[in-house]
């Protein structure tokens, strides 16, 4: 990836992976990283976990719009 940017922070890996799969459907490549403090994960420090979803800067507008539409659709189904 060139110039990856974080577009959203999630509180669970499954939420981040769901968003990543939605973007994959649109042909947008993304990467997930877990926030850490050194080599320790945040839960090891008593802090809620955070997972960041990164995409290339060139895809930000398209990804944000697509992700918002798909998440809205899934909320309406539930």
PyMOL Python script that loads the backbone (N, CA, C, O; Angstrom):
from pymol import cmd

cmd.read_pdbstr("""\
ATOM      1  N   UNK A   1       0.840  -1.184   0.000  1.00  0.00           N
ATOM      2  CA  UNK A   1       0.000   0.000   0.000  1.00  0.00           C
ATOM      3  C   UNK A   1       0.886   1.248   0.000  1.00  0.00           C
ATOM      4  O   UNK A   1       1.951   1.266   0.618  1.00  0.00           O
ATOM      5  N   UNK A   2       0.444   2.264  -0.683  1.00  0.00           N
ATOM      6  CA  UNK A   2       1.133   3.541  -0.689  1.00  0.00           C
ATOM      7  C   UNK A   2       0.319   4.535   0.128  1.00  0.00           C
ATOM      8  O   UNK A   2      -0.896   4.639  -0.041  1.00  0.00           O
ATOM      9  N   UNK A   3       0.984   5.256   1.004  1.00  0.00           N
ATOM     10  CA  UNK A   3       0.336   6.268   1.831  1.00  0.00           C
ATOM     11  C   UNK A   3      -0.964   5.783   2.483  1.00  0.00           C
ATOM     12  O   UNK A   3      -2.021   6.373   2.259  1.00  0.00           O
ATOM     13  N   UNK A   4      -0.898   4.723   3.282  1.00  0.00           N
ATOM     14  CA  UNK A   4      -2.133   4.263   3.934  1.00  0.00           C
ATOM     15  C   UNK A   4      -2.604   5.272   4.976  1.00  0.00           C
ATOM     16  O   UNK A   4      -1.799   5.923   5.642  1.00  0.00           O
ATOM     17  N   UNK A   5      -3.914   5.387   5.102  1.00  0.00           N
ATOM     18  CA  UNK A   5      -4.542   6.285   6.068  1.00  0.00           C
ATOM     19  C   UNK A   5      -5.595   5.518   6.857  1.00  0.00           C
ATOM     20  O   UNK A   5      -6.309   4.678   6.309  1.00  0.00           O
ATOM     21  N   UNK A   6      -5.681   5.812   8.131  1.00  0.00           N
ATOM     22  CA  UNK A   6      -6.706   5.202   8.974  1.00  0.00           C
ATOM     23  C   UNK A   6      -8.031   5.896   8.686  1.00  0.00           C
ATOM     24  O   UNK A   6      -8.138   7.118   8.791  1.00  0.00           O
ATOM     25  N   UNK A   7      -9.041   5.105   8.320  1.00  0.00           N
ATOM     26  CA  UNK A   7     -10.341   5.710   8.053  1.00  0.00           C
ATOM     27  C   UNK A   7     -11.339   5.476   9.175  1.00  0.00           C
ATOM     28  O   UNK A   7     -12.364   6.152   9.253  1.00  0.00           O
ATOM     29  N   UNK A   8     -11.039   4.516  10.047  1.00  0.00           N
ATOM     30  CA  UNK A   8     -11.976   4.260  11.141  1.00  0.00           C
ATOM     31  C   UNK A   8     -11.285   3.428  12.213  1.00  0.00           C
ATOM     32  O   UNK A   8     -10.398   2.627  11.918  1.00  0.00           O
ATOM     33  N   UNK A   9     -11.701   3.626  13.460  1.00  0.00           N
ATOM     34  CA  UNK A   9     -11.193   2.845  14.586  1.00  0.00           C
ATOM     35  C   UNK A   9     -12.357   2.035  15.145  1.00  0.00           C
ATOM     36  O   UNK A   9     -13.440   2.570  15.381  1.00  0.00           O
ATOM     37  N   UNK A  10     -12.125   0.746  15.354  1.00  0.00           N
ATOM     38  CA  UNK A  10     -13.158  -0.167  15.848  1.00  0.00           C
ATOM     39  C   UNK A  10     -12.766  -0.692  17.227  1.00  0.00           C
ATOM     40  O   UNK A  10     -11.586  -0.727  17.576  1.00  0.00           O
ATOM     41  N   UNK A  11     -13.763  -1.097  17.999  1.00  0.00           N
ATOM     42  CA  UNK A  11     -13.498  -1.634  19.335  1.00  0.00           C
ATOM     43  C   UNK A  11     -13.341  -3.148  19.348  1.00  0.00           C
ATOM     44  O   UNK A  11     -13.014  -3.732  20.381  1.00  0.00           O
ATOM     45  N   UNK A  12     -13.573  -3.783  18.207  1.00  0.00           N
ATOM     46  CA  UNK A  12     -13.347  -5.230  18.133  1.00  0.00           C
ATOM     47  C   UNK A  12     -12.772  -5.595  16.769  1.00  0.00           C
ATOM     48  O   UNK A  12     -13.017  -4.923  15.767  1.00  0.00           O
ATOM     49  N   UNK A  13     -12.018  -6.654  16.763  1.00  0.00           N
ATOM     50  CA  UNK A  13     -11.411  -7.109  15.509  1.00  0.00           C
ATOM     51  C   UNK A  13     -12.482  -7.591  14.539  1.00  0.00           C
ATOM     52  O   UNK A  13     -12.349  -7.413  13.328  1.00  0.00           O
ATOM     53  N   UNK A  14     -13.546  -8.203  15.067  1.00  0.00           N
ATOM     54  CA  UNK A  14     -14.603  -8.701  14.181  1.00  0.00           C
ATOM     55  C   UNK A  14     -15.302  -7.548  13.454  1.00  0.00           C
ATOM     56  O   UNK A  14     -15.660  -7.693  12.286  1.00  0.00           O
ATOM     57  N   UNK A  15     -15.503  -6.407  14.123  1.00  0.00           N
ATOM     58  CA  UNK A  15     -16.093  -5.242  13.467  1.00  0.00           C
ATOM     59  C   UNK A  15     -15.170  -4.724  12.363  1.00  0.00           C
ATOM     60  O   UNK A  15     -15.622  -4.394  11.266  1.00  0.00           O
ATOM     61  N   UNK A  16     -13.885  -4.658  12.664  1.00  0.00           N
ATOM     62  CA  UNK A  16     -12.907  -4.183  11.682  1.00  0.00           C
ATOM     63  C   UNK A  16     -12.853  -5.125  10.483  1.00  0.00           C
ATOM     64  O   UNK A  16     -12.767  -4.679   9.338  1.00  0.00           O
ATOM     65  N   UNK A  17     -12.902  -6.418  10.749  1.00  0.00           N
ATOM     66  CA  UNK A  17     -12.865  -7.399   9.664  1.00  0.00           C
ATOM     67  C   UNK A  17     -14.135  -7.327   8.817  1.00  0.00           C
ATOM     68  O   UNK A  17     -14.081  -7.525   7.604  1.00  0.00           O
ATOM     69  N   UNK A  18     -15.255  -7.051   9.438  1.00  0.00           N
ATOM     70  CA  UNK A  18     -16.513  -6.894   8.694  1.00  0.00           C
ATOM     71  C   UNK A  18     -16.398  -5.722   7.724  1.00  0.00           C
ATOM     72  O   UNK A  18     -16.767  -5.837   6.556  1.00  0.00           O
ATOM     73  N   UNK A  19     -15.883  -4.594   8.216  1.00  0.00           N
ATOM     74  CA  UNK A  19     -15.690  -3.428   7.359  1.00  0.00           C
ATOM     75  C   UNK A  19     -14.684  -3.732   6.254  1.00  0.00           C
ATOM     76  O   UNK A  19     -14.863  -3.311   5.111  1.00  0.00           O
ATOM     77  N   UNK A  20     -13.637  -4.457   6.592  1.00  0.00           N
ATOM     78  CA  UNK A  20     -12.630  -4.833   5.593  1.00  0.00           C
ATOM     79  C   UNK A  20     -13.261  -5.697   4.499  1.00  0.00           C
ATOM     80  O   UNK A  20     -12.959  -5.514   3.320  1.00  0.00           O
ATOM     81  N   UNK A  21     -14.121  -6.620   4.870  1.00  0.00           N
ATOM     82  CA  UNK A  21     -14.795  -7.473   3.887  1.00  0.00           C
ATOM     83  C   UNK A  21     -15.741  -6.670   2.997  1.00  0.00           C
ATOM     84  O   UNK A  21     -15.857  -6.943   1.802  1.00  0.00           O
ATOM     85  N   UNK A  22     -16.409  -5.686   3.577  1.00  0.00           N
ATOM     86  CA  UNK A  22     -17.290  -4.815   2.794  1.00  0.00           C
ATOM     87  C   UNK A  22     -16.471  -4.060   1.750  1.00  0.00           C
ATOM     88  O   UNK A  22     -16.871  -3.959   0.590  1.00  0.00           O
ATOM     89  N   UNK A  23     -15.320  -3.528   2.172  1.00  0.00           N
ATOM     90  CA  UNK A  23     -14.463  -2.801   1.235  1.00  0.00           C
ATOM     91  C   UNK A  23     -13.910  -3.729   0.153  1.00  0.00           C
ATOM     92  O   UNK A  23     -13.767  -3.334  -1.004  1.00  0.00           O
ATOM     93  N   UNK A  24     -13.608  -4.946   0.538  1.00  0.00           N
ATOM     94  CA  UNK A  24     -13.085  -5.919  -0.425  1.00  0.00           C
ATOM     95  C   UNK A  24     -14.098  -6.161  -1.547  1.00  0.00           C
ATOM     96  O   UNK A  24     -13.716  -6.316  -2.707  1.00  0.00           O
ATOM     97  N   UNK A  25     -15.398  -6.193  -1.198  1.00  0.00           N
ATOM     98  CA  UNK A  25     -16.459  -6.358  -2.200  1.00  0.00           C
ATOM     99  C   UNK A  25     -16.404  -5.258  -3.256  1.00  0.00           C
ATOM    100  O   UNK A  25     -16.757  -5.479  -4.414  1.00  0.00           O
ATOM    101  N   UNK A  26     -15.956  -4.069  -2.844  1.00  0.00           N
ATOM    102  CA  UNK A  26     -15.864  -2.924  -3.756  1.00  0.00           C
ATOM    103  C   UNK A  26     -14.505  -2.849  -4.440  1.00  0.00           C
ATOM    104  O   UNK A  26     -14.233  -1.919  -5.199  1.00  0.00           O
ATOM    105  N   UNK A  27     -13.653  -3.837  -4.166  1.00  0.00           N
ATOM    106  CA  UNK A  27     -12.336  -3.851  -4.783  1.00  0.00           C
ATOM    107  C   UNK A  27     -11.345  -2.916  -4.121  1.00  0.00           C
ATOM    108  O   UNK A  27     -10.353  -2.521  -4.733  1.00  0.00           O
ATOM    109  N   UNK A  28     -11.611  -2.557  -2.863  1.00  0.00           N
ATOM    110  CA  UNK A  28     -10.732  -1.640  -2.127  1.00  0.00           C
ATOM    111  C   UNK A  28      -9.886  -2.454  -1.149  1.00  0.00           C
ATOM    112  O   UNK A  28     -10.417  -3.154  -0.287  1.00  0.00           O
ATOM    113  N   UNK A  29      -8.588  -2.355  -1.293  1.00  0.00           N
ATOM    114  CA  UNK A  29      -7.654  -3.065  -0.426  1.00  0.00           C
ATOM    115  C   UNK A  29      -7.510  -2.312   0.893  1.00  0.00           C
ATOM    116  O   UNK A  29      -7.407  -1.086   0.911  1.00  0.00           O
ATOM    117  N   UNK A  30      -7.503  -3.053   1.987  1.00  0.00           N
ATOM    118  CA  UNK A  30      -7.355  -2.432   3.299  1.00  0.00           C
ATOM    119  C   UNK A  30      -6.499  -3.309   4.200  1.00  0.00           C
ATOM    120  O   UNK A  30      -6.210  -4.465   3.888  1.00  0.00           O
ATOM    121  N   UNK A  31      -6.106  -2.734   5.313  1.00  0.00           N
ATOM    122  CA  UNK A  31      -5.285  -3.438   6.298  1.00  0.00           C
ATOM    123  C   UNK A  31      -5.796  -3.074   7.684  1.00  0.00           C
ATOM    124  O   UNK A  31      -6.224  -1.944   7.918  1.00  0.00           O
ATOM    125  N   UNK A  32      -5.750  -4.031   8.599  1.00  0.00           N
ATOM    126  CA  UNK A  32      -6.172  -3.810   9.981  1.00  0.00           C
ATOM    127  C   UNK A  32      -4.947  -3.881  10.878  1.00  0.00           C
ATOM    128  O   UNK A  32      -4.100  -4.759  10.718  1.00  0.00           O
ATOM    129  N   UNK A  33      -4.859  -2.953  11.822  1.00  0.00           N
ATOM    130  CA  UNK A  33      -3.801  -3.049  12.827  1.00  0.00           C
ATOM    131  C   UNK A  33      -4.416  -2.835  14.205  1.00  0.00           C
ATOM    132  O   UNK A  33      -5.370  -2.075  14.371  1.00  0.00           O
ATOM    133  N   UNK A  34      -3.846  -3.521  15.183  1.00  0.00           N
ATOM    134  CA  UNK A  34      -4.312  -3.387  16.562  1.00  0.00           C
ATOM    135  C   UNK A  34      -3.416  -2.389  17.280  1.00  0.00           C
ATOM    136  O   UNK A  34      -2.191  -2.465  17.186  1.00  0.00           O
ATOM    137  N   UNK A  35      -4.032  -1.450  17.998  1.00  0.00           N
ATOM    138  CA  UNK A  35      -3.242  -0.509  18.782  1.00  0.00           C
ATOM    139  C   UNK A  35      -2.509  -1.266  19.877  1.00  0.00           C
ATOM    140  O   UNK A  35      -3.069  -2.156  20.517  1.00  0.00           O
ATOM    141  N   UNK A  36      -1.273  -0.907  20.079  1.00  0.00           N
ATOM    142  CA  UNK A  36      -0.450  -1.542  21.111  1.00  0.00           C
ATOM    143  C   UNK A  36       0.359  -0.467  21.831  1.00  0.00           C
ATOM    144  O   UNK A  36       0.538   0.640  21.323  1.00  0.00           O
ATOM    145  N   UNK A  37       0.825  -0.801  22.978  1.00  0.00           N
ATOM    146  CA  UNK A  37       1.732   0.046  23.727  1.00  0.00           C
ATOM    147  C   UNK A  37       3.026  -0.744  23.842  1.00  0.00           C
ATOM    148  O   UNK A  37       3.178  -1.595  24.719  1.00  0.00           O
ATOM    149  N   UNK A  38       3.943  -0.452  22.954  1.00  0.00           N
ATOM    150  CA  UNK A  38       5.134  -1.280  22.859  1.00  0.00           C
ATOM    151  C   UNK A  38       4.727  -2.637  22.330  1.00  0.00           C
ATOM    152  O   UNK A  38       4.099  -2.729  21.275  1.00  0.00           O
ATOM    153  N   UNK A  39       5.075  -3.687  23.044  1.00  0.00           N
ATOM    154  CA  UNK A  39       4.696  -5.039  22.633  1.00  0.00           C
ATOM    155  C   UNK A  39       3.423  -5.520  23.327  1.00  0.00           C
ATOM    156  O   UNK A  39       2.954  -6.629  23.069  1.00  0.00           O
ATOM    157  N   UNK A  40       2.866  -4.691  24.205  1.00  0.00           N
ATOM    158  CA  UNK A  40       1.667  -5.083  24.954  1.00  0.00           C
ATOM    159  C   UNK A  40       0.407  -4.622  24.230  1.00  0.00           C
ATOM    160  O   UNK A  40       0.339  -3.508  23.712  1.00  0.00           O
ATOM    161  N   UNK A  41      -0.588  -5.505  24.208  1.00  0.00           N
ATOM    162  CA  UNK A  41      -1.882  -5.092  23.662  1.00  0.00           C
ATOM    163  C   UNK A  41      -2.585  -4.233  24.709  1.00  0.00           C
ATOM    164  O   UNK A  41      -2.281  -4.322  25.898  1.00  0.00           O
ATOM    165  N   UNK A  42      -3.515  -3.411  24.268  1.00  0.00           N
ATOM    166  CA  UNK A  42      -4.213  -2.521  25.197  1.00  0.00           C
ATOM    167  C   UNK A  42      -4.956  -3.282  26.298  1.00  0.00           C
ATOM    168  O   UNK A  42      -4.914  -2.851  27.450  1.00  0.00           O
ATOM    169  N   UNK A  43      -5.645  -4.413  25.990  1.00  0.00           N
ATOM    170  CA  UNK A  43      -6.322  -5.149  27.076  1.00  0.00           C
ATOM    171  C   UNK A  43      -5.363  -5.622  28.175  1.00  0.00           C
ATOM    172  O   UNK A  43      -5.758  -5.738  29.335  1.00  0.00           O
ATOM    173  N   UNK A  44      -4.115  -5.893  27.813  1.00  0.00           N
ATOM    174  CA  UNK A  44      -3.139  -6.280  28.832  1.00  0.00           C
ATOM    175  C   UNK A  44      -2.867  -5.145  29.813  1.00  0.00           C
ATOM    176  O   UNK A  44      -2.396  -5.372  30.927  1.00  0.00           O
ATOM    177  N   UNK A  45      -3.168  -3.931  29.389  1.00  0.00           N
ATOM    178  CA  UNK A  45      -2.976  -2.755  30.237  1.00  0.00           C
ATOM    179  C   UNK A  45      -4.276  -2.287  30.880  1.00  0.00           C
ATOM    180  O   UNK A  45      -4.308  -1.250  31.544  1.00  0.00           O
ATOM    181  N   UNK A  46      -5.351  -3.056  30.682  1.00  0.00           N
ATOM    182  CA  UNK A  46      -6.643  -2.697  31.247  1.00  0.00           C
ATOM    183  C   UNK A  46      -7.403  -1.662  30.428  1.00  0.00           C
ATOM    184  O   UNK A  46      -8.311  -1.005  30.936  1.00  0.00           O
ATOM    185  N   UNK A  47      -7.028  -1.518  29.156  1.00  0.00           N
ATOM    186  CA  UNK A  47      -7.665  -0.558  28.258  1.00  0.00           C
ATOM    187  C   UNK A  47      -8.411  -1.334  27.176  1.00  0.00           C
ATOM    188  O   UNK A  47      -7.947  -2.378  26.718  1.00  0.00           O
ATOM    189  N   UNK A  48      -9.571  -0.815  26.773  1.00  0.00           N
ATOM    190  CA  UNK A  48     -10.336  -1.483  25.716  1.00  0.00           C
ATOM    191  C   UNK A  48      -9.510  -1.537  24.429  1.00  0.00           C
ATOM    192  O   UNK A  48      -8.779  -0.599  24.112  1.00  0.00           O
ATOM    193  N   UNK A  49      -9.632  -2.649  23.687  1.00  0.00           N
ATOM    194  CA  UNK A  49      -8.857  -2.772  22.448  1.00  0.00           C
ATOM    195  C   UNK A  49      -9.345  -1.797  21.378  1.00  0.00           C
ATOM    196  O   UNK A  49     -10.493  -1.354  21.390  1.00  0.00           O
ATOM    197  N   UNK A  50      -8.440  -1.478  20.455  1.00  0.00           N
ATOM    198  CA  UNK A  50      -8.783  -0.631  19.312  1.00  0.00           C
ATOM    199  C   UNK A  50      -8.106  -1.202  18.073  1.00  0.00           C
ATOM    200  O   UNK A  50      -6.927  -1.556  18.090  1.00  0.00           O
ATOM    201  N   UNK A  51      -8.870  -1.281  17.018  1.00  0.00           N
ATOM    202  CA  UNK A  51      -8.376  -1.802  15.748  1.00  0.00           C
ATOM    203  C   UNK A  51      -8.592  -0.734  14.683  1.00  0.00           C
ATOM    204  O   UNK A  51      -9.700  -0.223  14.520  1.00  0.00           O
ATOM    205  N   UNK A  52      -7.539  -0.405  13.970  1.00  0.00           N
ATOM    206  CA  UNK A  52      -7.589   0.646  12.953  1.00  0.00           C
ATOM    207  C   UNK A  52      -7.669   0.031  11.565  1.00  0.00           C
ATOM    208  O   UNK A  52      -6.969  -0.932  11.253  1.00  0.00           O
ATOM    209  N   UNK A  53      -8.532   0.604  10.740  1.00  0.00           N
ATOM    210  CA  UNK A  53      -8.696   0.155   9.368  1.00  0.00           C
ATOM    211  C   UNK A  53      -8.006   1.162   8.459  1.00  0.00           C
ATOM    212  O   UNK A  53      -8.370   2.337   8.424  1.00  0.00           O
ATOM    213  N   UNK A  54      -7.007   0.686   7.725  1.00  0.00           N
ATOM    214  CA  UNK A  54      -6.212   1.534   6.844  1.00  0.00           C
ATOM    215  C   UNK A  54      -6.509   1.232   5.382  1.00  0.00           C
ATOM    216  O   UNK A  54      -6.701   0.080   4.994  1.00  0.00           O
ATOM    217  N   UNK A  55      -6.542   2.291   4.581  1.00  0.00           N
ATOM    218  CA  UNK A  55      -6.652   2.153   3.128  1.00  0.00           C
ATOM    219  C   UNK A  55      -5.723   3.181   2.488  1.00  0.00           C
ATOM    220  O   UNK A  55      -5.201   4.073   3.157  1.00  0.00           O
ATOM    221  N   UNK A  56      -5.530   3.036   1.186  1.00  0.00           N
ATOM    222  CA  UNK A  56      -4.703   3.998   0.472  1.00  0.00           C
ATOM    223  C   UNK A  56      -5.432   5.334   0.388  1.00  0.00           C
ATOM    224  O   UNK A  56      -6.655   5.384   0.262  1.00  0.00           O
ATOM    225  N   UNK A  57      -4.669   6.400   0.460  1.00  0.00           N
ATOM    226  CA  UNK A  57      -5.252   7.746   0.440  1.00  0.00           C
ATOM    227  C   UNK A  57      -6.131   7.960  -0.788  1.00  0.00           C
ATOM    228  O   UNK A  57      -7.171   8.612  -0.695  1.00  0.00           O
ATOM    229  N   UNK A  58      -5.732   7.424  -1.925  1.00  0.00           N
ATOM    230  CA  UNK A  58      -6.494   7.626  -3.164  1.00  0.00           C
ATOM    231  C   UNK A  58      -7.896   7.015  -3.086  1.00  0.00           C
ATOM    232  O   UNK A  58      -8.783   7.419  -3.838  1.00  0.00           O
ATOM    233  N   UNK A  59      -8.104   6.057  -2.195  1.00  0.00           N
ATOM    234  CA  UNK A  59      -9.395   5.370  -2.082  1.00  0.00           C
ATOM    235  C   UNK A  59     -10.286   5.904  -0.968  1.00  0.00           C
ATOM    236  O   UNK A  59     -11.387   5.392  -0.769  1.00  0.00           O
ATOM    237  N   UNK A  60      -9.840   6.909  -0.247  1.00  0.00           N
ATOM    238  CA  UNK A  60     -10.565   7.355   0.950  1.00  0.00           C
ATOM    239  C   UNK A  60     -12.006   7.762   0.661  1.00  0.00           C
ATOM    240  O   UNK A  60     -12.920   7.260   1.315  1.00  0.00           O
ATOM    241  N   UNK A  61     -12.231   8.638  -0.278  1.00  0.00           N
ATOM    242  CA  UNK A  61     -13.605   9.108  -0.522  1.00  0.00           C
ATOM    243  C   UNK A  61     -14.504   7.970  -0.987  1.00  0.00           C
ATOM    244  O   UNK A  61     -15.627   7.825  -0.503  1.00  0.00           O
ATOM    245  N   UNK A  62     -14.019   7.172  -1.913  1.00  0.00           N
ATOM    246  CA  UNK A  62     -14.828   6.061  -2.420  1.00  0.00           C
ATOM    247  C   UNK A  62     -15.107   5.056  -1.310  1.00  0.00           C
ATOM    248  O   UNK A  62     -16.231   4.572  -1.179  1.00  0.00           O
ATOM    249  N   UNK A  63     -14.095   4.742  -0.515  1.00  0.00           N
ATOM    250  CA  UNK A  63     -14.260   3.769   0.565  1.00  0.00           C
ATOM    251  C   UNK A  63     -15.215   4.272   1.640  1.00  0.00           C
ATOM    252  O   UNK A  63     -16.075   3.523   2.105  1.00  0.00           O
ATOM    253  N   UNK A  64     -15.074   5.518   2.034  1.00  0.00           N
ATOM    254  CA  UNK A  64     -15.941   6.073   3.077  1.00  0.00           C
ATOM    255  C   UNK A  64     -17.399   6.059   2.630  1.00  0.00           C
ATOM    256  O   UNK A  64     -18.289   5.702   3.402  1.00  0.00           O
ATOM    257  N   UNK A  65     -17.634   6.447   1.391  1.00  0.00           N
ATOM    258  CA  UNK A  65     -19.010   6.471   0.878  1.00  0.00           C
ATOM    259  C   UNK A  65     -19.579   5.057   0.791  1.00  0.00           C
ATOM    260  O   UNK A  65     -20.707   4.816   1.222  1.00  0.00           O
ATOM    261  N   UNK A  66     -18.812   4.126   0.241  1.00  0.00           N
ATOM    262  CA  UNK A  66     -19.278   2.757   0.083  1.00  0.00           C
ATOM    263  C   UNK A  66     -19.530   2.108   1.445  1.00  0.00           C
ATOM    264  O   UNK A  66     -20.554   1.458   1.654  1.00  0.00           O
ATOM    265  N   UNK A  67     -18.598   2.288   2.351  1.00  0.00           N
ATOM    266  CA  UNK A  67     -18.726   1.693   3.683  1.00  0.00           C
ATOM    267  C   UNK A  67     -19.948   2.250   4.411  1.00  0.00           C
ATOM    268  O   UNK A  67     -20.687   1.492   5.039  1.00  0.00           O
ATOM    269  N   UNK A  68     -20.168   3.550   4.336  1.00  0.00           N
ATOM    270  CA  UNK A  68     -21.331   4.160   4.992  1.00  0.00           C
ATOM    271  C   UNK A  68     -22.632   3.597   4.441  1.00  0.00           C
ATOM    272  O   UNK A  68     -23.546   3.291   5.206  1.00  0.00           O
ATOM    273  N   UNK A  69     -22.726   3.458   3.129  1.00  0.00           N
ATOM    274  CA  UNK A  69     -23.940   2.918   2.502  1.00  0.00           C
ATOM    275  C   UNK A  69     -24.181   1.481   2.946  1.00  0.00           C
ATOM    276  O   UNK A  69     -25.302   1.120   3.305  1.00  0.00           O
ATOM    277  N   UNK A  70     -23.145   0.670   2.924  1.00  0.00           N
ATOM    278  CA  UNK A  70     -23.300  -0.743   3.274  1.00  0.00           C
ATOM    279  C   UNK A  70     -23.633  -0.937   4.750  1.00  0.00           C
ATOM    280  O   UNK A  70     -24.443  -1.800   5.090  1.00  0.00           O
ATOM    281  N   UNK A  71     -23.030  -0.159   5.617  1.00  0.00           N
ATOM    282  CA  UNK A  71     -23.336  -0.265   7.049  1.00  0.00           C
ATOM    283  C   UNK A  71     -24.771   0.187   7.314  1.00  0.00           C
ATOM    284  O   UNK A  71     -25.482  -0.433   8.104  1.00  0.00           O
ATOM    285  N   UNK A  72     -25.192   1.260   6.661  1.00  0.00           N
ATOM    286  CA  UNK A  72     -26.561   1.745   6.809  1.00  0.00           C
ATOM    287  C   UNK A  72     -27.549   0.667   6.354  1.00  0.00           C
ATOM    288  O   UNK A  72     -28.555   0.420   7.019  1.00  0.00           O
ATOM    289  N   UNK A  73     -27.259   0.034   5.227  1.00  0.00           N
ATOM    290  CA  UNK A  73     -28.140  -1.031   4.723  1.00  0.00           C
ATOM    291  C   UNK A  73     -28.247  -2.180   5.730  1.00  0.00           C
ATOM    292  O   UNK A  73     -29.336  -2.700   5.973  1.00  0.00           O
ATOM    293  N   UNK A  74     -27.123  -2.567   6.306  1.00  0.00           N
ATOM    294  CA  UNK A  74     -27.148  -3.687   7.249  1.00  0.00           C
ATOM    295  C   UNK A  74     -27.903  -3.319   8.519  1.00  0.00           C
ATOM    296  O   UNK A  74     -28.550  -4.182   9.113  1.00  0.00           O
ATOM    297  N   UNK A  75     -27.840  -2.076   8.945  1.00  0.00           N
ATOM    298  CA  UNK A  75     -28.586  -1.632  10.134  1.00  0.00           C
ATOM    299  C   UNK A  75     -30.080  -1.637   9.864  1.00  0.00           C
ATOM    300  O   UNK A  75     -30.870  -1.971  10.747  1.00  0.00           O
ATOM    301  N   UNK A  76     -30.473  -1.269   8.654  1.00  0.00           N
ATOM    302  CA  UNK A  76     -31.891  -1.270   8.302  1.00  0.00           C
ATOM    303  C   UNK A  76     -32.464  -2.684   8.285  1.00  0.00           C
ATOM    304  O   UNK A  76     -33.642  -2.874   8.590  1.00  0.00           O
ATOM    305  N   UNK A  77     -31.652  -3.674   7.936  1.00  0.00           N
ATOM    306  CA  UNK A  77     -32.103  -5.067   7.915  1.00  0.00           C
ATOM    307  C   UNK A  77     -32.353  -5.572   9.330  1.00  0.00           C
ATOM    308  O   UNK A  77     -33.232  -6.408   9.542  1.00  0.00           O
ATOM    309  N   UNK A  78     -31.597  -5.078  10.291  1.00  0.00           N
ATOM    310  CA  UNK A  78     -31.710  -5.559  11.677  1.00  0.00           C
ATOM    311  C   UNK A  78     -32.712  -4.778  12.380  1.00  0.00           C
ATOM    312  O   UNK A  78     -32.965  -5.018  13.561  1.00  0.00           O
TER     313      UNK A  78
END
""", "prot")
cmd.dss("prot")
cmd.show_as("cartoon", "prot")
cmd.util.cbc("prot")
cmd.orient("prot")
